[in-house]
Amino acid sequence: MHKTFMITITVTLLLTATAMARAETRIYQTDKYGNVQHHLPSYTVQDNGRIVETDKFGNKQYQKDGWQIQGDKIKPVDKFGNVQPNKPSLTIKKR
């Protein structure tokens, strides 16, 4: 299930990164039928490109690791926003 979630979040992040709005964007987990799972953590894409986990009440979990969109890369960051070069990053491939 973890692999499926990571694939889903990766695709969503790629789509969000290519057409990122000025306002924050929320990414919700869904079940296999497409129903939004409000009781599970979601993610917020901030206008500066940082992706932060958000709990079911809408509170951003800054104490947890997240991601940072930098150009065509999505890089993992720690709770302070420092890029973690020892962890794999994602590349946005445009078609």
PDB file of N, CA, C and O in Angstrom:
ATOM      1  N   MET A   1       0.820  -1.188   0.000  1.00  0.00           N
ATOM      2  CA  MET A   1       0.000   0.000   0.000  1.00  0.00           C
ATOM      3  C   MET A   1       0.865   1.254   0.000  1.00  0.00           C
ATOM      4  O   MET A   1       0.497   2.262  -0.603  1.00  0.00           O
ATOM      5  N   HIS A   2       2.007   1.199   0.668  1.00  0.00           N
ATOM      6  CA  HIS A   2       2.906   2.353   0.731  1.00  0.00           C
ATOM      7  C   HIS A   2       3.399   2.712  -0.673  1.00  0.00           C
ATOM      8  O   HIS A   2       3.494   3.893  -1.008  1.00  0.00           O
ATOM      9  N   LYS A   3       3.709   1.717  -1.487  1.00  0.00           N
ATOM     10  CA  LYS A   3       4.212   1.959  -2.842  1.00  0.00           C
ATOM     11  C   LYS A   3       3.125   2.619  -3.693  1.00  0.00           C
ATOM     12  O   LYS A   3       3.406   3.553  -4.445  1.00  0.00           O
ATOM     13  N   THR A   4       1.894   2.137  -3.576  1.00  0.00           N
ATOM     14  CA  THR A   4       0.789   2.714  -4.323  1.00  0.00           C
ATOM     15  C   THR A   4       0.570   4.166  -3.915  1.00  0.00           C
ATOM     16  O   THR A   4       0.345   5.028  -4.764  1.00  0.00           O
ATOM     17  N   PHE A   5       0.636   4.431  -2.624  1.00  0.00           N
ATOM     18  CA  PHE A   5       0.467   5.796  -2.145  1.00  0.00           C
ATOM     19  C   PHE A   5       1.561   6.698  -2.700  1.00  0.00           C
ATOM     20  O   PHE A   5       1.278   7.810  -3.144  1.00  0.00           O
ATOM     21  N   MET A   6       2.805   6.235  -2.679  1.00  0.00           N
ATOM     22  CA  MET A   6       3.916   7.048  -3.179  1.00  0.00           C
ATOM     23  C   MET A   6       3.767   7.324  -4.677  1.00  0.00           C
ATOM     24  O   MET A   6       4.085   8.418  -5.142  1.00  0.00           O
ATOM     25  N   ILE A   7       3.289   6.344  -5.423  1.00  0.00           N
ATOM     26  CA  ILE A   7       3.062   6.564  -6.854  1.00  0.00           C
ATOM     27  C   ILE A   7       1.970   7.606  -7.050  1.00  0.00           C
ATOM     28  O   ILE A   7       2.100   8.499  -7.887  1.00  0.00           O
ATOM     29  N   THR A   8       0.883   7.488  -6.270  1.00  0.00           N
ATOM     30  CA  THR A   8      -0.213   8.443  -6.371  1.00  0.00           C
ATOM     31  C   THR A   8       0.249   9.843  -6.005  1.00  0.00           C
ATOM     32  O   THR A   8      -0.059  10.800  -6.715  1.00  0.00           O
ATOM     33  N   ILE A   9       0.978   9.975  -4.916  1.00  0.00           N
ATOM     34  CA  ILE A   9       1.437  11.301  -4.492  1.00  0.00           C
ATOM     35  C   ILE A   9       2.440  11.866  -5.496  1.00  0.00           C
ATOM     36  O   ILE A   9       2.454  13.072  -5.743  1.00  0.00           O
ATOM     37  N   THR A  10       3.280  11.005  -6.078  1.00  0.00           N
ATOM     38  CA  THR A  10       4.256  11.459  -7.066  1.00  0.00           C
ATOM     39  C   THR A  10       3.563  12.028  -8.290  1.00  0.00           C
ATOM     40  O   THR A  10       3.924  13.106  -8.763  1.00  0.00           O
ATOM     41  N   VAL A  11       2.583  11.326  -8.803  1.00  0.00           N
ATOM     42  CA  VAL A  11       1.847  11.807  -9.971  1.00  0.00           C
ATOM     43  C   VAL A  11       1.142  13.114  -9.643  1.00  0.00           C
ATOM     44  O   VAL A  11       1.166  14.053 -10.439  1.00  0.00           O
ATOM     45  N   THR A  12       0.518  13.177  -8.480  1.00  0.00           N
ATOM     46  CA  THR A  12      -0.180  14.389  -8.076  1.00  0.00           C
ATOM     47  C   THR A  12       0.793  15.550  -7.917  1.00  0.00           C
ATOM     48  O   THR A  12       0.501  16.672  -8.333  1.00  0.00           O
ATOM     49  N   LEU A  13       1.942  15.283  -7.319  1.00  0.00           N
ATOM     50  CA  LEU A  13       2.945  16.341  -7.143  1.00  0.00           C
ATOM     51  C   LEU A  13       3.461  16.830  -8.479  1.00  0.00           C
ATOM     52  O   LEU A  13       3.678  18.027  -8.662  1.00  0.00           O
ATOM     53  N   LEU A  14       3.658  15.921  -9.407  1.00  0.00           N
ATOM     54  CA  LEU A  14       4.139  16.320 -10.726  1.00  0.00           C
ATOM     55  C   LEU A  14       3.123  17.212 -11.423  1.00  0.00           C
ATOM     56  O   LEU A  14       3.488  18.218 -12.032  1.00  0.00           O
ATOM     57  N   LEU A  15       1.860  16.849 -11.336  1.00  0.00           N
ATOM     58  CA  LEU A  15       0.822  17.675 -11.943  1.00  0.00           C
ATOM     59  C   LEU A  15       0.720  19.023 -11.251  1.00  0.00           C
ATOM     60  O   LEU A  15       0.554  20.051 -11.907  1.00  0.00           O
ATOM     61  N   THR A  16       0.817  19.018  -9.947  1.00  0.00           N
ATOM     62  CA  THR A  16       0.733  20.264  -9.188  1.00  0.00           C
ATOM     63  C   THR A  16       1.944  21.143  -9.461  1.00  0.00           C
ATOM     64  O   THR A  16       1.816  22.361  -9.584  1.00  0.00           O
ATOM     65  N   ALA A  17       3.112  20.532  -9.557  1.00  0.00           N
ATOM     66  CA  ALA A  17       4.339  21.301  -9.763  1.00  0.00           C
ATOM     67  C   ALA A  17       4.355  21.987 -11.116  1.00  0.00           C
ATOM     68  O   ALA A  17       4.891  23.088 -11.247  1.00  0.00           O
ATOM     69  N   THR A  18       3.778  21.355 -12.117  1.00  0.00           N
ATOM     70  CA  THR A  18       3.809  21.948 -13.449  1.00  0.00           C
ATOM     71  C   THR A  18       2.805  23.079 -13.607  1.00  0.00           C
ATOM     72  O   THR A  18       2.973  23.942 -14.468  1.00  0.00           O
ATOM     73  N   ALA A  19       1.757  23.081 -12.781  1.00  0.00           N
ATOM     74  CA  ALA A  19       0.735  24.123 -12.885  1.00  0.00           C
ATOM     75  C   ALA A  19       0.428  24.682 -11.500  1.00  0.00           C
ATOM     76  O   ALA A  19      -0.733  24.779 -11.103  1.00  0.00           O
ATOM     77  N   MET A  20       1.476  25.047 -10.771  1.00  0.00           N
ATOM     78  CA  MET A  20       1.305  25.478  -9.392  1.00  0.00           C
ATOM     79  C   MET A  20       0.669  26.874  -9.334  1.00  0.00           C
ATOM     80  O   MET A  20       1.107  27.801 -10.015  1.00  0.00           O
ATOM     81  N   ALA A  21      -0.350  26.996  -8.524  1.00  0.00           N
ATOM     82  CA  ALA A  21      -1.054  28.269  -8.372  1.00  0.00           C
ATOM     83  C   ALA A  21      -0.358  29.116  -7.304  1.00  0.00           C
ATOM     84  O   ALA A  21       0.526  28.637  -6.594  1.00  0.00           O
ATOM     85  N   ARG A  22      -0.767  30.363  -7.204  1.00  0.00           N
ATOM     86  CA  ARG A  22      -0.211  31.271  -6.196  1.00  0.00           C
ATOM     87  C   ARG A  22      -0.677  30.887  -4.796  1.00  0.00           C
ATOM     88  O   ARG A  22       0.064  31.067  -3.830  1.00  0.00           O
ATOM     89  N   ALA A  23      -1.882  30.367  -4.677  1.00  0.00           N
ATOM     90  CA  ALA A  23      -2.425  29.979  -3.373  1.00  0.00           C
ATOM     91  C   ALA A  23      -1.991  28.559  -3.040  1.00  0.00           C
ATOM     92  O   ALA A  23      -1.523  27.819  -3.906  1.00  0.00           O
ATOM     93  N   GLU A  24      -2.151  28.192  -1.784  1.00  0.00           N
ATOM     94  CA  GLU A  24      -1.812  26.835  -1.367  1.00  0.00           C
ATOM     95  C   GLU A  24      -2.782  25.841  -1.989  1.00  0.00           C
ATOM     96  O   GLU A  24      -3.963  26.135  -2.177  1.00  0.00           O
ATOM     97  N   THR A  25      -2.260  24.660  -2.303  1.00  0.00           N
ATOM     98  CA  THR A  25      -3.056  23.594  -2.894  1.00  0.00           C
ATOM     99  C   THR A  25      -3.020  22.399  -1.969  1.00  0.00           C
ATOM    100  O   THR A  25      -1.950  22.018  -1.496  1.00  0.00           O
ATOM    101  N   ARG A  26      -4.179  21.792  -1.698  1.00  0.00           N
ATOM    102  CA  ARG A  26      -4.241  20.598  -0.850  1.00  0.00           C
ATOM    103  C   ARG A  26      -4.326  19.363  -1.727  1.00  0.00           C
ATOM    104  O   ARG A  26      -5.023  19.350  -2.742  1.00  0.00           O
ATOM    105  N   ILE A  27      -3.603  18.323  -1.322  1.00  0.00           N
ATOM    106  CA  ILE A  27      -3.629  17.031  -1.992  1.00  0.00           C
ATOM    107  C   ILE A  27      -4.159  16.022  -0.984  1.00  0.00           C
ATOM    108  O   ILE A  27      -3.581  15.836   0.087  1.00  0.00           O
ATOM    109  N   TYR A  28      -5.265  15.371  -1.336  1.00  0.00           N
ATOM    110  CA  TYR A  28      -5.891  14.409  -0.445  1.00  0.00           C
ATOM    111  C   TYR A  28      -5.654  12.990  -0.934  1.00  0.00           C
ATOM    112  O   TYR A  28      -5.552  12.752  -2.138  1.00  0.00           O
ATOM    113  N   GLN A  29      -5.565  12.034   0.009  1.00  0.00           N
ATOM    114  CA  GLN A  29      -5.494  10.627  -0.339  1.00  0.00           C
ATOM    115  C   GLN A  29      -6.898  10.153  -0.701  1.00  0.00           C
ATOM    116  O   GLN A  29      -7.891  10.632  -0.153  1.00  0.00           O
ATOM    117  N   THR A  30      -6.963   9.204  -1.635  1.00  0.00           N
ATOM    118  CA  THR A  30      -8.244   8.629  -2.022  1.00  0.00           C
ATOM    119  C   THR A  30      -8.165   7.112  -1.936  1.00  0.00           C
ATOM    120  O   THR A  30      -7.079   6.533  -1.937  1.00  0.00           O
ATOM    121  N   ASP A  31      -9.329   6.479  -1.863  1.00  0.00           N
ATOM    122  CA  ASP A  31      -9.362   5.023  -1.893  1.00  0.00           C
ATOM    123  C   ASP A  31      -9.392   4.560  -3.347  1.00  0.00           C
ATOM    124  O   ASP A  31      -9.314   5.377  -4.264  1.00  0.00           O
ATOM    125  N   LYS A  32      -9.505   3.261  -3.555  1.00  0.00           N
ATOM    126  CA  LYS A  32      -9.451   2.721  -4.914  1.00  0.00           C
ATOM    127  C   LYS A  32     -10.649   3.128  -5.758  1.00  0.00           C
ATOM    128  O   LYS A  32     -10.625   2.959  -6.978  1.00  0.00           O
ATOM    129  N   TYR A  33     -11.690   3.656  -5.141  1.00  0.00           N
ATOM    130  CA  TYR A  33     -12.870   4.115  -5.867  1.00  0.00           C
ATOM    131  C   TYR A  33     -12.849   5.614  -6.146  1.00  0.00           C
ATOM    132  O   TYR A  33     -13.743   6.134  -6.814  1.00  0.00           O
ATOM    133  N   GLY A  34     -11.845   6.300  -5.644  1.00  0.00           N
ATOM    134  CA  GLY A  34     -11.730   7.738  -5.846  1.00  0.00           C
ATOM    135  C   GLY A  34     -12.353   8.581  -4.759  1.00  0.00           C
ATOM    136  O   GLY A  34     -12.436   9.801  -4.898  1.00  0.00           O
ATOM    137  N   ASN A  35     -12.795   7.955  -3.671  1.00  0.00           N
ATOM    138  CA  ASN A  35     -13.379   8.699  -2.558  1.00  0.00           C
ATOM    139  C   ASN A  35     -12.279   9.325  -1.706  1.00  0.00           C
ATOM    140  O   ASN A  35     -11.322   8.651  -1.326  1.00  0.00           O
ATOM    141  N   VAL A  36     -12.420  10.609  -1.409  1.00  0.00           N
ATOM    142  CA  VAL A  36     -11.435  11.319  -0.595  1.00  0.00           C
ATOM    143  C   VAL A  36     -11.446  10.749   0.819  1.00  0.00           C
ATOM    144  O   VAL A  36     -12.507  10.557   1.413  1.00  0.00           O
ATOM    145  N   GLN A  37     -10.258  10.480   1.349  1.00  0.00           N
ATOM    146  CA  GLN A  37     -10.105   9.929   2.695  1.00  0.00           C
ATOM    147  C   GLN A  37      -9.727  11.067   3.643  1.00  0.00           C
ATOM    148  O   GLN A  37      -8.549  11.304   3.910  1.00  0.00           O
ATOM    149  N   HIS A  38     -10.751  11.768   4.147  1.00  0.00           N
ATOM    150  CA  HIS A  38     -10.513  12.937   5.005  1.00  0.00           C
ATOM    151  C   HIS A  38      -9.873  12.569   6.337  1.00  0.00           C
ATOM    152  O   HIS A  38      -9.253  13.423   6.971  1.00  0.00           O
ATOM    153  N   HIS A  39     -10.005  11.325   6.775  1.00  0.00           N
ATOM    154  CA  HIS A  39      -9.435  10.910   8.059  1.00  0.00           C
ATOM    155  C   HIS A  39      -7.941  10.597   7.958  1.00  0.00           C
ATOM    156  O   HIS A  39      -7.284  10.399   8.979  1.00  0.00           O
ATOM    157  N   LEU A  40      -7.398  10.551   6.736  1.00  0.00           N
ATOM    158  CA  LEU A  40      -5.970  10.297   6.526  1.00  0.00           C
ATOM    159  C   LEU A  40      -5.239  11.617   6.308  1.00  0.00           C
ATOM    160  O   LEU A  40      -5.854  12.612   5.925  1.00  0.00           O
ATOM    161  N   PRO A  41      -3.924  11.630   6.551  1.00  0.00           N
ATOM    162  CA  PRO A  41      -3.164  12.863   6.313  1.00  0.00           C
ATOM    163  C   PRO A  41      -3.250  13.301   4.854  1.00  0.00           C
ATOM    164  O   PRO A  41      -3.328  12.470   3.949  1.00  0.00           O
ATOM    165  N   SER A  42      -3.234  14.598   4.641  1.00  0.00           N
ATOM    166  CA  SER A  42      -3.188  15.166   3.301  1.00  0.00           C
ATOM    167  C   SER A  42      -1.892  15.968   3.201  1.00  0.00           C
ATOM    168  O   SER A  42      -1.101  15.999   4.145  1.00  0.00           O
ATOM    169  N   TYR A  43      -1.679  16.610   2.065  1.00  0.00           N
ATOM    170  CA  TYR A  43      -0.472  17.404   1.866  1.00  0.00           C
ATOM    171  C   TYR A  43      -0.859  18.773   1.345  1.00  0.00           C
ATOM    172  O   TYR A  43      -1.815  18.910   0.581  1.00  0.00           O
ATOM    173  N   THR A  44      -0.114  19.784   1.760  1.00  0.00           N
ATOM    174  CA  THR A  44      -0.334  21.150   1.311  1.00  0.00           C
ATOM    175  C   THR A  44       0.873  21.584   0.504  1.00  0.00           C
ATOM    176  O   THR A  44       2.006  21.501   0.978  1.00  0.00           O
ATOM    177  N   VAL A  45       0.632  22.051  -0.727  1.00  0.00           N
ATOM    178  CA  VAL A  45       1.693  22.617  -1.557  1.00  0.00           C
ATOM    179  C   VAL A  45       1.610  24.120  -1.378  1.00  0.00           C
ATOM    180  O   VAL A  45       0.639  24.756  -1.790  1.00  0.00           O
ATOM    181  N   GLN A  46       2.637  24.681  -0.758  1.00  0.00           N
ATOM    182  CA  GLN A  46       2.651  26.110  -0.477  1.00  0.00           C
ATOM    183  C   GLN A  46       3.133  26.877  -1.704  1.00  0.00           C
ATOM    184  O   GLN A  46       3.714  26.296  -2.620  1.00  0.00           O
ATOM    185  N   ASP A  47       2.889  28.181  -1.715  1.00  0.00           N
ATOM    186  CA  ASP A  47       3.270  28.993  -2.874  1.00  0.00           C
ATOM    187  C   ASP A  47       4.781  29.079  -3.074  1.00  0.00           C
ATOM    188  O   ASP A  47       5.227  29.453  -4.159  1.00  0.00           O
ATOM    189  N   ASN A  48       5.579  28.745  -2.062  1.00  0.00           N
ATOM    190  CA  ASN A  48       7.038  28.746  -2.213  1.00  0.00           C
ATOM    191  C   ASN A  48       7.572  27.392  -2.698  1.00  0.00           C
ATOM    192  O   ASN A  48       8.783  27.217  -2.830  1.00  0.00           O
ATOM    193  N   GLY A  49       6.676  26.436  -2.962  1.00  0.00           N
ATOM    194  CA  GLY A  49       7.083  25.134  -3.477  1.00  0.00           C
ATOM    195  C   GLY A  49       7.284  24.077  -2.422  1.00  0.00           C
ATOM    196  O   GLY A  49       7.585  22.931  -2.757  1.00  0.00           O
ATOM    197  N   ARG A  50       7.129  24.418  -1.164  1.00  0.00           N
ATOM    198  CA  ARG A  50       7.302  23.434  -0.106  1.00  0.00           C
ATOM    199  C   ARG A  50       6.030  22.606   0.047  1.00  0.00           C
ATOM    200  O   ARG A  50       4.921  23.137  -0.013  1.00  0.00           O
ATOM    201  N   ILE A  51       6.202  21.305   0.243  1.00  0.00           N
ATOM    202  CA  ILE A  51       5.086  20.383   0.412  1.00  0.00           C
ATOM    203  C   ILE A  51       5.124  19.885   1.847  1.00  0.00           C
ATOM    204  O   ILE A  51       6.106  19.278   2.275  1.00  0.00           O
ATOM    205  N   VAL A  52       4.046  20.144   2.594  1.00  0.00           N
ATOM    206  CA  VAL A  52       3.986  19.856   4.019  1.00  0.00           C
ATOM    207  C   VAL A  52       2.817  18.913   4.297  1.00  0.00           C
ATOM    208  O   VAL A  52       1.719  19.102   3.772  1.00  0.00           O
ATOM    209  N   GLU A  53       3.062  17.890   5.130  1.00  0.00           N
ATOM    210  CA  GLU A  53       1.976  17.007   5.542  1.00  0.00           C
ATOM    211  C   GLU A  53       1.000  17.794   6.405  1.00  0.00           C
ATOM    212  O   GLU A  53       1.402  18.644   7.200  1.00  0.00           O
ATOM    213  N   THR A  54      -0.294  17.499   6.239  1.00  0.00           N
ATOM    214  CA  THR A  54      -1.347  18.188   6.972  1.00  0.00           C
ATOM    215  C   THR A  54      -2.244  17.140   7.614  1.00  0.00           C
ATOM    216  O   THR A  54      -2.636  16.174   6.959  1.00  0.00           O
ATOM    217  N   ASP A  55      -2.574  17.321   8.894  1.00  0.00           N
ATOM    218  CA  ASP A  55      -3.421  16.327   9.558  1.00  0.00           C
ATOM    219  C   ASP A  55      -4.886  16.488   9.145  1.00  0.00           C
ATOM    220  O   ASP A  55      -5.232  17.383   8.375  1.00  0.00           O
ATOM    221  N   LYS A  56      -5.737  15.607   9.669  1.00  0.00           N
ATOM    222  CA  LYS A  56      -7.141  15.607   9.254  1.00  0.00           C
ATOM    223  C   LYS A  56      -7.896  16.860   9.682  1.00  0.00           C
ATOM    224  O   LYS A  56      -8.990  17.119   9.180  1.00  0.00           O
ATOM    225  N   PHE A  57      -7.331  17.640  10.598  1.00  0.00           N
ATOM    226  CA  PHE A  57      -7.964  18.877  11.046  1.00  0.00           C
ATOM    227  C   PHE A  57      -7.466  20.098  10.274  1.00  0.00           C
ATOM    228  O   PHE A  57      -7.958  21.204  10.496  1.00  0.00           O
ATOM    229  N   GLY A  58      -6.497  19.917   9.370  1.00  0.00           N
ATOM    230  CA  GLY A  58      -5.955  21.022   8.588  1.00  0.00           C
ATOM    231  C   GLY A  58      -4.722  21.660   9.179  1.00  0.00           C
ATOM    232  O   GLY A  58      -4.261  22.686   8.680  1.00  0.00           O
ATOM    233  N   ASN A  59      -4.164  21.068  10.250  1.00  0.00           N
ATOM    234  CA  ASN A  59      -2.949  21.606  10.861  1.00  0.00           C
ATOM    235  C   ASN A  59      -1.725  21.098  10.120  1.00  0.00           C
ATOM    236  O   ASN A  59      -1.559  19.891   9.938  1.00  0.00           O
ATOM    237  N   LYS A  60      -0.872  22.010   9.694  1.00  0.00           N
ATOM    238  CA  LYS A  60       0.351  21.626   8.991  1.00  0.00           C
ATOM    239  C   LYS A  60       1.339  21.010   9.977  1.00  0.00           C
ATOM    240  O   LYS A  60       1.538  21.524  11.078  1.00  0.00           O
ATOM    241  N   GLN A  61       1.946  19.912   9.571  1.00  0.00           N
ATOM    242  CA  GLN A  61       2.866  19.168  10.420  1.00  0.00           C
ATOM    243  C   GLN A  61       4.313  19.519  10.037  1.00  0.00           C
ATOM    244  O   GLN A  61       5.019  18.723   9.418  1.00  0.00           O
ATOM    245  N   TYR A  62       4.728  20.717  10.418  1.00  0.00           N
ATOM    246  CA  TYR A  62       6.069  21.189  10.064  1.00  0.00           C
ATOM    247  C   TYR A  62       7.170  20.368  10.736  1.00  0.00           C
ATOM    248  O   TYR A  62       8.307  20.368  10.265  1.00  0.00           O
ATOM    249  N   GLN A  63       6.855  19.672  11.825  1.00  0.00           N
ATOM    250  CA  GLN A  63       7.865  18.876  12.513  1.00  0.00           C
ATOM    251  C   GLN A  63       8.210  17.602  11.746  1.00  0.00           C
ATOM    252  O   GLN A  63       9.168  16.916  12.098  1.00  0.00           O
ATOM    253  N   LYS A  64       7.451  17.278  10.711  1.00  0.00           N
ATOM    254  CA  LYS A  64       7.716  16.087   9.899  1.00  0.00           C
ATOM    255  C   LYS A  64       8.456  16.479   8.631  1.00  0.00           C
ATOM    256  O   LYS A  64       8.378  17.618   8.170  1.00  0.00           O
ATOM    257  N   ASP A  65       9.177  15.508   8.075  1.00  0.00           N
ATOM    258  CA  ASP A  65       9.874  15.751   6.812  1.00  0.00           C
ATOM    259  C   ASP A  65       8.860  16.020   5.705  1.00  0.00           C
ATOM    260  O   ASP A  65       7.710  15.586   5.785  1.00  0.00           O
ATOM    261  N   GLY A  66       9.294  16.735   4.679  1.00  0.00           N
ATOM    262  CA  GLY A  66       8.421  17.048   3.550  1.00  0.00           C
ATOM    263  C   GLY A  66       9.217  17.063   2.269  1.00  0.00           C
ATOM    264  O   GLY A  66      10.229  16.371   2.155  1.00  0.00           O
ATOM    265  N   TRP A  67       8.772  17.842   1.303  1.00  0.00           N
ATOM    266  CA  TRP A  67       9.447  17.956   0.020  1.00  0.00           C
ATOM    267  C   TRP A  67       9.520  19.421  -0.381  1.00  0.00           C
ATOM    268  O   TRP A  67       8.793  20.261   0.148  1.00  0.00           O
ATOM    269  N   GLN A  68      10.404  19.713  -1.317  1.00  0.00           N
ATOM    270  CA  GLN A  68      10.553  21.062  -1.851  1.00  0.00           C
ATOM    271  C   GLN A  68      10.634  20.954  -3.367  1.00  0.00           C
ATOM    272  O   GLN A  68      11.431  20.178  -3.894  1.00  0.00           O
ATOM    273  N   ILE A  69       9.811  21.731  -4.071  1.00  0.00           N
ATOM    274  CA  ILE A  69       9.853  21.758  -5.531  1.00  0.00           C
ATOM    275  C   ILE A  69      10.893  22.793  -5.924  1.00  0.00           C
ATOM    276  O   ILE A  69      10.777  23.968  -5.575  1.00  0.00           O
ATOM    277  N   GLN A  70      11.916  22.348  -6.656  1.00  0.00           N
ATOM    278  CA  GLN A  70      12.991  23.234  -7.118  1.00  0.00           C
ATOM    279  C   GLN A  70      13.184  23.001  -8.610  1.00  0.00           C
ATOM    280  O   GLN A  70      13.834  22.038  -9.018  1.00  0.00           O
ATOM    281  N   GLY A  71      12.621  23.881  -9.413  1.00  0.00           N
ATOM    282  CA  GLY A  71      12.709  23.725 -10.859  1.00  0.00           C
ATOM    283  C   GLY A  71      11.964  22.482 -11.314  1.00  0.00           C
ATOM    284  O   GLY A  71      10.757  22.363 -11.106  1.00  0.00           O
ATOM    285  N   ASP A  72      12.693  21.547 -11.943  1.00  0.00           N
ATOM    286  CA  ASP A  72      12.063  20.307 -12.389  1.00  0.00           C
ATOM    287  C   ASP A  72      12.355  19.148 -11.438  1.00  0.00           C
ATOM    288  O   ASP A  72      12.220  17.986 -11.821  1.00  0.00           O
ATOM    289  N   LYS A  73      12.752  19.450 -10.208  1.00  0.00           N
ATOM    290  CA  LYS A  73      13.054  18.428  -9.200  1.00  0.00           C
ATOM    291  C   LYS A  73      12.142  18.596  -7.986  1.00  0.00           C
ATOM    292  O   LYS A  73      11.763  19.710  -7.622  1.00  0.00           O
ATOM    293  N   ILE A  74      11.802  17.472  -7.374  1.00  0.00           N
ATOM    294  CA  ILE A  74      11.098  17.460  -6.102  1.00  0.00           C
ATOM    295  C   ILE A  74      12.031  16.781  -5.120  1.00  0.00           C
ATOM    296  O   ILE A  74      12.260  15.574  -5.201  1.00  0.00           O
ATOM    297  N   LYS A  75      12.572  17.565  -4.184  1.00  0.00           N
ATOM    298  CA  LYS A  75      13.608  17.079  -3.282  1.00  0.00           C
ATOM    299  C   LYS A  75      13.067  16.913  -1.863  1.00  0.00           C
ATOM    300  O   LYS A  75      12.283  17.740  -1.398  1.00  0.00           O
ATOM    301  N   PRO A  76      13.479  15.849  -1.174  1.00  0.00           N
ATOM    302  CA  PRO A  76      13.058  15.683   0.221  1.00  0.00           C
ATOM    303  C   PRO A  76      13.783  16.689   1.117  1.00  0.00           C
ATOM    304  O   PRO A  76      14.963  16.979   0.924  1.00  0.00           O
ATOM    305  N   VAL A  77      13.045  17.213   2.102  1.00  0.00           N
ATOM    306  CA  VAL A  77      13.629  18.161   3.053  1.00  0.00           C
ATOM    307  C   VAL A  77      13.282  17.727   4.470  1.00  0.00           C
ATOM    308  O   VAL A  77      12.302  17.017   4.692  1.00  0.00           O
ATOM    309  N   ASP A  78      14.104  18.166   5.432  1.00  0.00           N
ATOM    310  CA  ASP A  78      13.818  17.877   6.833  1.00  0.00           C
ATOM    311  C   ASP A  78      12.845  18.929   7.379  1.00  0.00           C
ATOM    312  O   ASP A  78      12.374  19.790   6.637  1.00  0.00           O
ATOM    313  N   LYS A  79      12.554  18.853   8.660  1.00  0.00           N
ATOM    314  CA  LYS A  79      11.576  19.764   9.255  1.00  0.00           C
ATOM    315  C   LYS A  79      12.002  21.224   9.228  1.00  0.00           C
ATOM    316  O   LYS A  79      11.174  22.116   9.414  1.00  0.00           O
ATOM    317  N   PHE A  80      13.290  21.475   8.997  1.00  0.00           N
ATOM    318  CA  PHE A  80      13.792  22.846   8.926  1.00  0.00           C
ATOM    319  C   PHE A  80      13.834  23.385   7.499  1.00  0.00           C
ATOM    320  O   PHE A  80      14.136  24.558   7.280  1.00  0.00           O
ATOM    321  N   GLY A  81      13.525  22.515   6.521  1.00  0.00           N
ATOM    322  CA  GLY A  81      13.550  22.932   5.120  1.00  0.00           C
ATOM    323  C   GLY A  81      14.876  22.680   4.439  1.00  0.00           C
ATOM    324  O   GLY A  81      15.084  23.131   3.313  1.00  0.00           O
ATOM    325  N   ASN A  82      15.791  21.960   5.105  1.00  0.00           N
ATOM    326  CA  ASN A  82      17.089  21.643   4.504  1.00  0.00           C
ATOM    327  C   ASN A  82      16.960  20.433   3.588  1.00  0.00           C
ATOM    328  O   ASN A  82      16.410  19.406   3.983  1.00  0.00           O
ATOM    329  N   VAL A  83      17.468  20.555   2.367  1.00  0.00           N
ATOM    330  CA  VAL A  83      17.418  19.452   1.411  1.00  0.00           C
ATOM    331  C   VAL A  83      18.235  18.280   1.944  1.00  0.00           C
ATOM    332  O   VAL A  83      19.333  18.466   2.470  1.00  0.00           O
ATOM    333  N   GLN A  84      17.697  17.080   1.804  1.00  0.00           N
ATOM    334  CA  GLN A  84      18.350  15.847   2.262  1.00  0.00           C
ATOM    335  C   GLN A  84      18.961  15.116   1.064  1.00  0.00           C
ATOM    336  O   GLN A  84      18.271  14.339   0.405  1.00  0.00           O
ATOM    337  N   PRO A  85      20.243  15.352   0.773  1.00  0.00           N
ATOM    338  CA  PRO A  85      20.855  14.735  -0.411  1.00  0.00           C
ATOM    339  C   PRO A  85      21.001  13.221  -0.309  1.00  0.00           C
ATOM    340  O   PRO A  85      21.216  12.561  -1.326  1.00  0.00           O
ATOM    341  N   ASN A  86      20.890  12.654   0.893  1.00  0.00           N
ATOM    342  CA  ASN A  86      21.022  11.211   1.067  1.00  0.00           C
ATOM    343  C   ASN A  86      19.731  10.467   0.750  1.00  0.00           C
ATOM    344  O   ASN A  86      19.716   9.236   0.748  1.00  0.00           O
ATOM    345  N   LYS A  87      18.649  11.191   0.482  1.00  0.00           N
ATOM    346  CA  LYS A  87      17.370  10.569   0.144  1.00  0.00           C
ATOM    347  C   LYS A  87      17.074  10.805  -1.332  1.00  0.00           C
ATOM    348  O   LYS A  87      17.489  11.822  -1.888  1.00  0.00           O
ATOM    349  N   PRO A  88      16.356   9.871  -1.981  1.00  0.00           N
ATOM    350  CA  PRO A  88      16.079  10.025  -3.414  1.00  0.00           C
ATOM    351  C   PRO A  88      15.124  11.194  -3.693  1.00  0.00           C
ATOM    352  O   PRO A  88      14.203  11.462  -2.922  1.00  0.00           O
ATOM    353  N   SER A  89      15.367  11.869  -4.799  1.00  0.00           N
ATOM    354  CA  SER A  89      14.499  12.953  -5.222  1.00  0.00           C
ATOM    355  C   SER A  89      13.761  12.507  -6.484  1.00  0.00           C
ATOM    356  O   SER A  89      14.076  11.466  -7.061  1.00  0.00           O
ATOM    357  N   LEU A  90      12.786  13.295  -6.903  1.00  0.00           N
ATOM    358  CA  LEU A  90      11.991  12.998  -8.087  1.00  0.00           C
ATOM    359  C   LEU A  90      12.286  14.036  -9.149  1.00  0.00           C
ATOM    360  O   LEU A  90      12.623  15.174  -8.824  1.00  0.00           O
ATOM    361  N   THR A  91      12.166  13.666 -10.405  1.00  0.00           N
ATOM    362  CA  THR A  91      12.361  14.585 -11.513  1.00  0.00           C
ATOM    363  C   THR A  91      11.062  14.714 -12.282  1.00  0.00           C
ATOM    364  O   THR A  91      10.392  13.718 -12.555  1.00  0.00           O
ATOM    365  N   ILE A  92      10.710  15.933 -12.628  1.00  0.00           N
ATOM    366  CA  ILE A  92       9.502  16.187 -13.415  1.00  0.00           C
ATOM    367  C   ILE A  92       9.886  16.091 -14.881  1.00  0.00           C
ATOM    368  O   ILE A  92      10.713  16.862 -15.369  1.00  0.00           O
ATOM    369  N   LYS A  93       9.283  15.145 -15.576  1.00  0.00           N
ATOM    370  CA  LYS A  93       9.561  14.948 -16.992  1.00  0.00           C
ATOM    371  C   LYS A  93       8.385  15.505 -17.780  1.00  0.00           C
ATOM    372  O   LYS A  93       7.252  15.050 -17.621  1.00  0.00           O
ATOM    373  N   LYS A  94       8.654  16.480 -18.620  1.00  0.00           N
ATOM    374  CA  LYS A  94       7.596  17.071 -19.432  1.00  0.00           C
ATOM    375  C   LYS A  94       7.491  16.307 -20.738  1.00  0.00           C
ATOM    376  O   LYS A  94       8.494  15.924 -21.339  1.00  0.00           O
ATOM    377  N   ARG A  95       6.253  16.094 -21.164  1.00  0.00           N
ATOM    378  CA  ARG A  95       6.034  15.338 -22.408  1.00  0.00           C
ATOM    379  C   ARG A  95       5.879  16.240 -23.573  1.00  0.00           C
ATOM    380  O   ARG A  95       5.688  15.771 -24.695  1.00  0.00           O
TER     381      ARG A  95
END
